[in-house]
Amino acid sequence: MKRLSSLGYWVLFLRGWRFRPNFAPLVAFLVLLLLFLPATPSEALLRRHLGYGAFVANIGDGSDTGNTPRLRRMGFGYMVVHFTWSSAEPKRGKYDWRNLDNILHAAETENLKLILRVTETPRWARKAGDIATAPPRRMWFFRRFMKALAGRARGKVVGYVIWNEPNLPYEWGNRSPSPRGYVSLLKAAYRGVKAGDPQALVVTAGMATTGGGFSGCGVNITAPEVTISAAYTQGLLAAGAMNDLQFICRIYRNGGKDFFDALGSHPYGFAYPPRKKPSEVGGLAFRRVEQQRKIMKAQGDRAKPVWVIEFGWVVKPSDSCRHTHDWDSRWWQVVSQQKQADYLVNAYRYAHRNWPWMGVMSLFNLDFGRVPWYDDCQPMRYYSLLKRSGARPAYWALKAMRKYPVE
């Protein structure tokens, strides 16, 4: 860089100001520092570069770190782990932090930044007859738990994701999705986390991508029907799911804006390459997150980032799995192992080049294909980078992919 003379620095200041020439470089530096420092914490988040992460199933038992060393060797810096309230507070006010301590140990050992997705209401905290995915009967139960959790993990967890895909009936206790109810849960979590660890971030649940258009909250998003995509969307809505764009809109409409630091997203690619426009495939595309972002902007929330908690592409299982689990509705999404690798790499590249508002991008998943507690036909195994023996091409492609440092 060409060195500026003292005279060159003087042009930064108003005429009539008087500084000794040898002070000019120092004053210029201070002025530039003020210009480029973010005005708010949310702006600081927005200026961070893309975070590379993955969902991890096996984090070890305290004596080892499970599959997390694989993530570090890939050059990834974040890991997302599912953490259940029901296991950590099985009895009211009685905490069991053994699993948490194992997770913290694995993250610290491998120098990974940790994100916890918190779900599952314990039996004592939910209404009689409710399943674990239902919200608690008293929101302050959850607020108190999140305060205790954040306090226990203070400084060791960068973000807490609150619940999972609440726009699906099953993920909201087998009842109709309720943005109003979810905002109540989100508020309780936010207040609890900030009381336990003010520096930790609160992230909304990623919504299940339903596809389809939406008009409201200052946006008008169309989604021309594509036969196979339309059938998938219609099946979800017929089963009681709420359009993901509608749910996000209603988070804002119900006063949720001030109770999260980043919007969570699950922009799966389905059968399509990452550059595919959602308007071309009925909204079922990796770039669906751009449509979610439009709602944020229309609601005056552009300073916050989006964090992708899950995304990916599924590869084909054995033919014997064809009619098990939910493969009948998922089979059309299958891609080859090489396409899975190419699509994941290109998704990160696309986000880096086109989405300055994107924060962490966590693929789903690193190792669900290797852990012993899922049967051979469980679909989560076939999004995985690792399999029972060895790794799929996507693992090696992502390991070789260039990762850009935080700016």
ZAMARGU-4260 file (C-alpha; in steps of 0.2 Angstrom, whole numbers, plus 5000, padded with zeros to 4 digits):
<rodrens>
0) 5000/5000/5000 | 5007/5017/4996 | 5011/5027/5011 | 5002/5043/5014 | 5011/5059/5018
5) 5006/5069/5033 | 4998/5081/5021 | 4987/5067/5014 | 4980/5064/5031 | 4975/5082/5033
10) 4962/5081/5020 | 4951/5071/5032 | 4948/5085/5043 | 4938/5101/5042 | 4946/5117/5036
15) 4951/5127/5051 | 4955/5113/5062 | 4973/5113/5069 | 4984/5098/5074 | 5002/5096/5075
20) 5008/5087/5059 | 5015/5072/5068 | 4998/5069/5077 | 4989/5068/5060 | 4992/5050/5057
25) 4985/5045/5074 | 4970/5056/5073 | 4966/5049/5055 | 4967/5032/5062 | 4955/5036/5076
30) 4942/5044/5064 | 4943/5029/5052 | 4941/5017/5067 | 4925/5026/5072 | 4919/5026/5054
35) 4921/5007/5052 | 4916/5001/5069 | 4898/4994/5069 | 4885/5005/5077 | 4876/4990/5086
40) 4879/4972/5090 | 4868/4966/5076 | 4878/4976/5064 | 4893/4967/5070 | 4885/4951/5067
45) 4880/4956/5049 | 4898/4960/5045 | 4905/4944/5050 | 4909/4932/5037 | 4901/4915/5033
50) 4903/4902/5047 | 4905/4884/5042 | 4897/4872/5052 | 4888/4855/5053 | 4876/4845/5064
55) 4884/4832/5074 | 4876/4817/5082 | 4891/4808/5091 | 4900/4820/5102 | 4908/4806/5113
60) 4906/4802/5132 | 4919/4813/5140 | 4933/4801/5138 | 4934/4805/5119 | 4926/4818/5107
65) 4916/4806/5096 | 4916/4812/5078 | 4920/4830/5081 | 4938/4829/5076 | 4932/4825/5059
70) 4923/4842/5058 | 4939/4851/5063 | 4949/4841/5050 | 4937/4847/5037 | 4942/4865/5042
75) 4924/4869/5049 | 4923/4880/5064 | 4905/4877/5071 | 4896/4862/5077 | 4877/4861/5080
80) 4871/4848/5093 | 4853/4844/5098 | 4851/4846/5117 | 4835/4841/5126 | 4827/4850/5141
85) 4819/4834/5146 | 4835/4825/5149 | 4843/4840/5157 | 4829/4843/5170 | 4820/4827/5172
90) 4813/4833/5188 | 4808/4851/5192 | 4823/4860/5198 | 4834/4845/5198 | 4847/4847/5184
95) 4858/4834/5176 | 4872/4842/5166 | 4882/4826/5162 | 4877/4827/5143 | 4880/4846/5142
100) 4897/4844/5150 | 4902/4830/5137 | 4896/4842/5123 | 4906/4857/5130 | 4921/4846/5132
105) 4921/4840/5114 | 4919/4857/5107 | 4933/4864/5118 | 4945/4850/5114 | 4942/4852/5095
110) 4942/4871/5096 | 4924/4872/5089 | 4911/4885/5092 | 4896/4877/5099 | 4877/4880/5095
115) 4864/4870/5105 | 4847/4867/5098 | 4835/4865/5113 | 4819/4855/5112 | 4808/4843/5121
120) 4798/4848/5137 | 4800/4837/5151 | 4785/4827/5157 | 4783/4837/5173 | 4782/4854/5164
125) 4769/4849/5150 | 4751/4846/5151 | 4744/4829/5154 | 4743/4819/5138 | 4756/4831/5128
130) 4771/4824/5119 | 4788/4830/5122 | 4788/4842/5107 | 4773/4852/5114 | 4777/4868/5123
135) 4777/4869/5142 | 4761/4873/5152 | 4770/4888/5160 | 4783/4898/5150 | 4792/4903/5165
140) 4798/4885/5167 | 4807/4886/5151 | 4814/4904/5155 | 4821/4897/5171 | 4829/4882/5163
145) 4837/4892/5149 | 4844/4904/5162 | 4852/4889/5171 | 4858/4881/5155 | 4866/4897/5149
150) 4873/4901/5166 | 4881/4883/5166 | 4888/4885/5149 | 4892/4904/5150 | 4905/4909/5137
155) 4906/4891/5129 | 4890/4892/5118 | 4889/4905/5105 | 4870/4902/5101 | 4855/4894/5107
160) 4842/4888/5094 | 4824/4888/5101 | 4814/4872/5096 | 4814/4864/5079 | 4802/4867/5064
165) 4787/4873/5074 | 4777/4875/5058 | 4774/4856/5058 | 4761/4849/5069 | 4772/4835/5076
170) 4785/4848/5081 | 4772/4858/5090 | 4765/4843/5101 | 4754/4836/5087 | 4743/4851/5087
175) 4741/4866/5075 | 4756/4876/5073 | 4755/4892/5083 | 4766/4907/5079 | 4758/4916/5094
180) 4763/4902/5105 | 4780/4900/5098 | 4783/4919/5101 | 4779/4916/5119 | 4791/4902/5120
185) 4804/4912/5111 | 4802/4927/5123 | 4804/4915/5138 | 4820/4908/5130 | 4827/4925/5126
190) 4825/4932/5143 | 4832/4916/5151 | 4847/4915/5140 | 4852/4934/5142 | 4850/4932/5161
195) 4862/4917/5161 | 4874/4923/5148 | 4872/4940/5140 | 4884/4937/5126 | 4876/4921/5120
200) 4864/4923/5105 | 4846/4917/5103 | 4841/4910/5086 | 4824/4906/5080 | 4819/4888/5075
205) 4822/4885/5057 | 4806/4882/5049 | 4802/4866/5038 | 4802/4872/5020 | 4785/4869/5014
210) 4786/4878/4997 | 4772/4888/4990 | 4770/4907/4989 | 4765/4920/5001 | 4758/4937/5002
215) 4759/4948/5018 | 4771/4957/5029 | 4775/4968/5015 | 4780/4955/5002 | 4771/4946/4988
220) 4780/4930/4984 | 4773/4919/4970 | 4777/4901/4967 | 4771/4894/4951 | 4766/4876/4953
225) 4778/4862/4947 | 4770/4845/4947 | 4781/4836/4959 | 4785/4851/4970 | 4766/4855/4971
230) 4762/4838/4977 | 4774/4838/4991 | 4768/4856/4996 | 4750/4851/4996 | 4754/4835/5006
235) 4762/4845/5020 | 4748/4858/5020 | 4735/4845/5020 | 4744/4837/5035 | 4742/4853/5045
240) 4759/4861/5041 | 4760/4880/5040 | 4769/4889/5026 | 4786/4893/5032 | 4785/4911/5025
245) 4768/4914/5034 | 4775/4907/5050 | 4790/4919/5050 | 4778/4934/5045 | 4768/4930/5060
250) 4783/4929/5072 | 4785/4947/5068 | 4766/4951/5069 | 4765/4943/5086 | 4779/4954/5093
255) 4794/4942/5091 | 4806/4954/5083 | 4815/4960/5098 | 4817/4942/5105 | 4830/4934/5094
260) 4847/4939/5087 | 4847/4929/5071 | 4833/4921/5061 | 4835/4902/5059 | 4832/4893/5043
265) 4832/4876/5035 | 4834/4879/5016 | 4835/4861/5010 | 4839/4859/4992 | 4827/4845/4988
270) 4831/4838/4971 | 4838/4854/4964 | 4855/4863/4963 | 4859/4877/4974 | 4857/4890/4961
275) 4840/4885/4956 | 4827/4900/4959 | 4813/4895/4971 | 4801/4903/4959 | 4805/4890/4946
280) 4802/4875/4958 | 4787/4880/4969 | 4798/4887/4983 | 4807/4870/4987 | 4825/4876/4985
285) 4840/4881/4994 | 4837/4899/4989 | 4821/4899/4998 | 4831/4908/5012 | 4831/4923/5001
290) 4812/4924/5001 | 4813/4922/5020 | 4825/4936/5020 | 4813/4947/5011 | 4801/4947/5025
295) 4815/4952/5037 | 4819/4967/5027 | 4801/4972/5024 | 4799/4971/5043 | 4814/4983/5046
300) 4825/4969/5053 | 4839/4969/5040 | 4853/4972/5052 | 4851/4954/5059 | 4859/4939/5050
305) 4851/4923/5045 | 4859/4907/5052 | 4856/4891/5043 | 4854/4877/5056 | 4851/4863/5043
310) 4852/4861/5024 | 4858/4847/5013 | 4854/4834/5000 | 4849/4816/5002 | 4857/4801/4993
315) 4849/4785/4989 | 4847/4771/5002 | 4845/4753/4997 | 4830/4748/4987 | 4823/4739/5002
320) 4821/4755/5011 | 4809/4762/4997 | 4793/4760/5007 | 4799/4763/5025 | 4799/4778/5036
325) 4794/4793/5025 | 4804/4788/5009 | 4788/4787/4998 | 4787/4806/5000 | 4806/4809/5000
330) 4811/4798/4985 | 4810/4811/4972 | 4823/4822/4981 | 4837/4809/4980 | 4853/4814/4971
335) 4869/4805/4967 | 4883/4805/4979 | 4893/4816/4967 | 4879/4828/4966 | 4877/4829/4985
340) 4896/4834/4985 | 4895/4846/4971 | 4879/4854/4978 | 4885/4856/4996 | 4901/4865/4990
345) 4892/4876/4978 | 4880/4881/4991 | 4893/4887/5002 | 4901/4896/4987 | 4885/4904/4982
350) 4881/4910/5000 | 4899/4918/5002 | 4897/4927/4985 | 4879/4933/4986 | 4873/4933/5004
355) 4882/4946/5015 | 4868/4944/5028 | 4872/4925/5031 | 4880/4920/5047 | 4883/4902/5051
360) 4879/4889/5038 | 4877/4872/5046 | 4874/4857/5035 | 4864/4842/5040 | 4873/4832/5044
365) 4891/4826/5048 | 4889/4808/5055 | 4871/4802/5057 | 4876/4789/5045 | 4889/4782/5056
370) 4880/4781/5073 | 4873/4765/5079 | 4856/4771/5086 | 4847/4773/5069 | 4841/4759/5058
375) 4848/4756/5041 | 4834/4765/5032 | 4833/4780/5043 | 4833/4795/5031 | 4844/4805/5042
380) 4858/4793/5038 | 4858/4797/5019 | 4860/4816/5022 | 4876/4812/5031 | 4894/4815/5025
385) 4900/4799/5035 | 4893/4782/5033 | 4895/4766/5043 | 4912/4763/5035 | 4922/4778/5028
390) 4915/4794/5021 | 4905/4800/5006 | 4912/4811/4992 | 4904/4826/5000 | 4916/4824/5015
395) 4932/4825/5005 | 4925/4839/4993 | 4920/4850/5008 | 4937/4847/5016 | 4946/4853/5001
400) 4934/4867/4998 | 4942/4885/5002 | 4935/4892/5018 | 4936/4911/5019 | 4941/4918/5036
405) 4930/4930/5046 | 4932/4948/5039
</rodrens>
